[in-house]
Amino acid sequence: MTKPATYFSETDVLQIAADLAAARQPFALVIVVEAQGSTSARAGAKAVLDAEGTVLAGWVGGGCAEAIIAYAAIESLESETPQVVDVDLDDEVLGAGMPCGGRMRVYVEPVVPRPTLWILGYGRVAETLCRLAALMSFDVIVDDARASPDRYPDASRLIVDDADYSAMTPARSDFVVIATQHRGDHEALRRLLETDVGYIALIASRKRAGLVITRLREAGFDAQAIDRIRSPAGIALGARTAEEIALAIMSEVVFVRRHRATRLRGIAPNAPRPDTSTPPRVQTIRSANDAS
């Protein structure tokens, strides 16, 4: 029988945190950095909480503090932002809901998996995109029969035997860029629109993108599904070279990723609100595969 979370040692807490990180599971590491008065947890006490605010291991306080800390853990994981929480255990209204006595200051560190960028296809844009994404701490998965370690030295995974893209399994928080140069882009998009992945970009000429979208409509995909496809891909940098196109796309990926967190954090009523709409798009992206 599994022992209660409150009996886990600090070594257990850190091991469980390491195991969750290795399994690419999000969690919050919570540490009591200060404790005054009558508190059930001492300074230095640690706990691991999952994305639902459930304590998986450790101990940072009982019923008076646990709800506040659980909420802070959920909030930090959603926004990917650490925070310091002051828990007033003496305040019935503003504190923990009942006069337990004492105060605690708790540091909440969200630990989330590195974001994943899927690149479907090949060519200079794809190779440069892989390098840029790795520099920005993305895990990069390249799915193409011609992919090789010498062309994609920064990729965390290469898939070279996936003609029908059945091995492509992006999570909702992942990013996918299609650079197939017209070979398999329709099939790839069809599979992607059947998932809930949050970012899909297609590198193609306007003519080719129009043909692909027409085929998707004929296959039964509605306007809401098709609107998930970003084409032209990237923000308006006036990109011309392959490297500039890759930069425009990676800029959009970073924009989308960071503004997801901004929306989740919420904005103070009187604070200036960031523009979280789709960033300006290039009217055309010229590249070697735009001839058709």
N, C-alpha and C positions, 0 to 999 in steps of 0.2 A: 504494500500500500504506500502511495506517495505521501511523504511527510508534509505537513502544512508549510506554506510559504514562509511563515514567520520563523521557522526553525532552520532555515537555510543559513549556512555560514557565509561570511563575506567572500570566501574563496568560491563557494557554490554560486553566489550571485555573479561574480566575474566570469566564471566558466559558462554559466547559462547565457550571459551576454555575448561571450565569444561564439558560442554555438549558434545563437540566433543570427549573429552577423555573418557567420559562415554559410548559413542557410538562406541568406538574403531576406530575412524577416525583419520588418521594422519594429523597433522597441524604444522605450525611453529608459535611460539610466538616471535614477533619482538619488541625490546625495544630500543629506542634512548638513548644511555648512555652519549652522549656528542654532543652538537650543538654549532657551532661557526659561527659568521657572519650572513649573510642573509640566513636563513633557514626557511622553512615553518612549521617545527615541532620542538618542544622544547624537552629538555632533559626529559626523563621519559615518553614520548609519546609511546603508545603501539598499536600493530595491530596483528591480527590473519590472516594468509594466508594458503590456502589449498595447496595440493600437486601439483597443476598446477600453483601456484604463484598468485592466485587470492586473493585479499583482501576481507575477509569475514566480518571484523569489525575492527574499529580503524583507526588511521591516523598517518603515520610516514613520510609524505612528499608527494609532488605532483609529476607531471610528470618528473621532473629532477631526482628524486631519486627512484621513484617507480619501474622502470625497473630493476635497479641494485639490489634492495632489493628483488624483486620477484625472480630473478635468484638465489640469495643467499639462499632464502628459499627453492627453488626446490633442489638445490645442497645439502643443509644440510639434507633435508628429505631423499634424495636418499642415502646419505652416513651415515646417523644417527649420524652426527657429528656437534656440535655447532660451530659457528664461529663469529668473530667480523669483521664487514665490514666497511672500511673507504670510505665514499662517498664524493668525491671532486666535489662540485657543481660549482667550478670556472674553471675547466679544460675541455675544449671542446673536447680534444682528449682522455685523460685518465680518465676523470671523467664521468659525467652524460650525456655528449653529447651536452650540451649547457651551456653557462655561467650564471647560476642562481645566483651564489654567495654563499659563505659560505662552511662550511664543517660539516659533521655529522659522528659520530661513532655509529654504530648500532650493537646490539647483537642479533643474530639469534639462537633461541633454538628450535631444532626439537623435536616434541613430537609424538612418534610413539607408537602404541599398543604393549604390551608385546608379544613376539613371542609365538606361540602356538605349542605345541607338542601333537600329537595324538598317543596314545598307543592302539593298537588292540591286545587283548589277555590277558594272565594272567601268573602268576608264579613269581618266585623270581627276575628274570631279569626285568620284567615289573614293579614290585613294587619298586625295587631299582632305576630304570630309572626315575620313577615318582618323587621319592625323590630328586634325583640329579637335575632334570630339575627345580623343584620348587626352589631349592636353588640358581639356576642361573636365577631366575626371569622369567621362562617360565610359561605360562598358560598351564596346563596339562589336556587333555581330555582323559579319559579311556573308550573305547568301548568294553565291554565284559559282557556277561550274569552273570558271577561270580564276577564282580567287586563290592566291598563294601567299605564303608567309613573306616572301621577298617583296611583294607588292603591298601587303597590308601588315607590316611588322607590329603595328600598334593594336591590332584587333585582338580581342579576348577570345574570339571563336570564329572559325571559318566553316561554312557549310558548303560543300562542293558537290553533293549528290542529291539535290532537291529540285528536280526539274518541275514538279508541280507545286512547289512551295508548301508542301504539307508539313515540313519541319519548322516553318515559321510560326512561332507561338508567342507573339508579343503580349505583354501585360497592358492594362489600361494606361499606366503611367509611362509606357515606353514611347519611343519616337521611331518612325519608319520613313526612310527616304528611298524612293524607287528611281534607280538610274539604269534601268535595263536596256536603254537605247532601243525601245520598241519591241524587244524580245521578251514576251511574257508579262508585259505591264498590265494587260487586261486581266490575266489570270491572277496575278499578285493582288491587284486591287479588289477583285471579287472576293478573294479569301480575307483580305484585310477588313473589308466592309462587313464581314460576318463576325468580326471581333469587336471589342469595345476599346481598342487602342485609341489613344487621345490625339495623336498627331500623325497624319499621313501626307507626305509631300511627293509630288510627281514631277520629275525633271523631263520635260518634253516640249516640243513646239506647240503653238496654239492649235495648229491643224491636227497634230497627233492627239493632243489632249482632248480635243473635241470629238474625234473618232472613238476614243476610249470611253468617254462619258456616254456617247450615244449607245455603244454596245452594252454598257452597264444599265442604262435605262431599259433597253430591250430585254435585258436579263431579269428585270423586275425590281431594280433598286430605285427607291423614290428619291425625291429632291433632297430630303433631309439627310439621307445617307450619302448622296453624291456631294453635298455641300461640305462634307468632312475632308474632301480631297483638296489639298492646296496645290494649285497649279495656275500660273507659274509659281515655282517654289522660291522661298526666300524673301527678304525685305528689300526695299528699293535702295540699293547701293549703286545702281548703274553698272552692275557687274558685266564684264565682257570676257575675261579669261576664265579658264577652268578654276583657278585658285580663287578668283573673286566670286565666282558662282558658289563655290563651296563655303566661302566666308558668309555670303548672303544667307545661305540656308542655315548654317550653324548659328548665325545671329538670330534668326527666327526661332530656332529650337530653344536657344537660351531665353529669348523673350517669353515664349510660351511657358517654359518651365518656371521661370521666376514669377510670372504673373499669376500662375496657378496658386502659388504660395501667398501672393499678395491678396488675392480674393479671399482665401481661407482665413488669413489673419484678421481681416476686417479693417475698416478705416474709421477713425474718430469722426464724429458728425461734422466738425468744423475744419477738418484737415483737408488739404488739397487731395483730390482723388486722382490716382494714376489712370491713364487711358489703358483699359484692359481689352479694348477691342483688337481685332486682327490688325497687325501692323501694316503700314503701307506696303503694297506689293509692286514688284516690277511689272511693267506692261508686257515686256517680252524678255526672255532669257535666251540669248544667243549662245549656242555651243555647237560642238562638232556633230551632235545628233539632231540638230534642228533643220536639217536639209529637207526632210520630208514634209 
